[in-house]
Amino acid sequence: PNRPGMHMKLIKFLLKLKAPRIVYVSCNPATCARDLDYLCHGVGDQNIKGCYKLKSLQPVDMFPHTPHIECVCLLELS
């Protein structure tokens, strides 16, 4: 997703789709953490249940000498 992360409509769609695996690539660690939390644990105030488990997370420094990193995450259906 772009810097603001995934829109709630996309999160709902992915949770309904229940793909066996999701590879999530993000350039913003804060929105990455938020979106992973939604996919794994759900969104309590909207009565949405999460159904994924974070299996792997790898930071990648594609822009040396800058504060920017990419995060590549593997989620599997639990």
N, C-alpha and C positions, 0 to 999 in steps of 0.2 A: 504493500500500500504506500501511498504518499506520506509526507511528514505528519499530517494530522491523524494517521492511522485509519483503521477500517470504520466505515459507517455502520451504525447499528443494524441497518437493513441487511448488510452483507454478513454480519455476525449471525443474525437470525437465520439467513439462508444457509450458511455453512453448517450450523447446528442442526437444521432440518435435513440437509442433504446427507449428513453422516458419511462423508467420504472416509475410506479406511486410513488415509494419511493426508496431511496437509504440510507443505513446505512453505513457511512464512519467512519472507525476506524483508527486513526493515532497515531504514536509515535513521530511525529515531528510537533509541532504547526505551524512552519513557512511554511512548504510545505502543511499542511492542509489548512491554510488560502489561499494560492495561488490556490490550487485545487478547494476549495469552491468558490472562486471568479470566476474561469473559468466556473464552472458548473452553477453558478447563473447569472453571468453577461456576460459570453462569452469571446472570445479572439478577440479583435478589429483588430489587425494587420493581423489576419488570416481569417477575415470575418466569425467568428463562433459566433452564438447567444446562450446565456445561456437560460435554460428553467426551472431551479429549484429554490426553495425558501428554505432557511435555517429555519427549524422549531424549532430545539432544538440542543444545544451543551452542553455536560457534560464532564468536565475534570475528569479523574480518576487517583488517585495516587496509582499505583500498586507496586511502588518501594519506600517505605518510606526511608527517610534520603538520597535520591539522588535527583538530579535536574530533573529527567525524569518523564513525565506524559503522559498518553494516553488521546486522545480526541475522544469521541463518538459523531457523528453528525447525525442528521436526516434531510434529504432533501426530499421535496415533489415537484412533478411536478406542475408548476404554470400555 
